[in-house]
Amino acid sequence: MKSAEMDVVAAFADAINAGDVAGLVKLMAEDHVFVDSCGTTATGLEQLAKGWGDYFRMFPDYRITLEHVIQEGHLIAAFGMASGTYNGLRGLVAENRITMPAAWKAVVENGKIKLWQVYADWSQGQRIIEADRQTGQ
């Protein structure tokens, strides 16, 4: 059963898949907290907009697929896949493609995302970025 909170999470995922920084910011609460897969947090809409913009430049074809979504009150948990091609020294080549299972935790309040937390094994991405950097040495 769809809910208003699930619709907000779906819209947030759509904005991510479109590389739409302004759309993401519109869906963020003023006190939005982003937590990456390493546990690093970011706050402040200006900082978050910059961070998403930088990430989309690094992975211009970044996409997430939410395959299973469950809800308990304001808390949404989504499970699926994340993928993208690292735009490093080698450019957007097949060797720089990252695909990984991922999960997201979202807290939605008053039609806005208050928390967006990513859970993923980023080791493949780290290996690809390091291999790409080695080509420039």
N, C-alpha and C positions, 0 to 999 in steps of 0.2 A: 504494500500500500504506500503510495507516494504521500509525502508531507511537504509542508512549506520549507522545512529545514533541508529535506533531501533535494528540493528544487534549487535551493541556494547552493548546496554543494555541487550539484550538476552544473549550474551556471559558472561556478568557480572553476571546475574542471574544463568547461568549454572555453573559458577565458585563457586558461593555461594553454590549452591546445591551439588556440588562435594566436598565442604570443601577445595577448592584449593586456599590457600593463595597466592602462587606464581602467579597463574593465575589472581587473583584479582589485585595484584600489577602491573602486566603487562598491565592491562587495565586502570590503574589510571594515570591521568595527574600528572606531577611533583608537581603542586599546588592543588592537590585533597583535597577536604573538605568532611568529613563525618559528618552528623548530625543525632543523634539518636532520638528516639521517645520522649525523655525528653528535646530535644533542645540542648544537649551537643554536642560540635563540637570537631573534631579531625583532625589534619593535620600532614603532614610529613609521607612519605612512610614507614619508619622504624616503627614509632609509629602505623600506620594503620595496617601494617603486624602483629605486636604484638597483637593489639586489635582483629583483625579477628581470629588469632590463639587461643587466650584466649577464644573468644566467641565459636569457634567450639569445644573446649575442654569442655566448659560448656554445650553446646547443640550439641552433636556430630551428631545428625540426623537432624539438622536445615535445613529447606527447605522453599523456597518461590515459589509461583505460581503466575505468572503474567497473569491474566485473561483478562484484558482490558488495552490496551496501546494506548495512544494518543500522538501526537507530534505537536509542534509548533516551527519551526526552530530548534535550538539546545536543546530545552527543551522537555523532555519526562516525561509524567506522567503515572504511571502504578498502577493498582488496582488489588488486589487479596488476597491471604492468606499467612500467615507465620505460621510455626509450628515447633516444636522440643520438645525434652525431656530433661529436666534439669538433668544433671549428678551430683546430690548432694549426700547427706548422704544416701538417700534411693536408690541411683543408678538410672538406666534407667527403672523405673517402671511406670506403667500407671498413677499413681497419679501425676507424675511429667511431664505429657504431656501438652503442651501448643499449642493451635490453636487459631488464631485470624485473623480477617480481617486486612488488611494493605494496605498502599499506599506508593509509592516511587516516589520521584522527582529526576530526573537525568538531568544534563547538560552535553552534549557531545560536545567536541571540538577537532578537528584534530584526530578523531578516538579514543579518550580517555575520560574516565569519569572524569569530573572536579568537579562535585558535586553529591553526593549520599545522599539523605535525606529520612529518614524513618518516616512514620506517622502510629502509631498504639496505641491502648489502651493497655498499658503494665500492667494494674492492675491485670489481671489474673496471669501473670508471677510473679509479686511481691508476690501475695498470695501463689503461689505454692512454690516459693523459701523460703519464711518465714515459711511455714508449714514444708518444708523439714528440715530447720535449727532447728526447734523446736524438731524434732525427735532425735537430737543429744544432747539435754540437759537433 
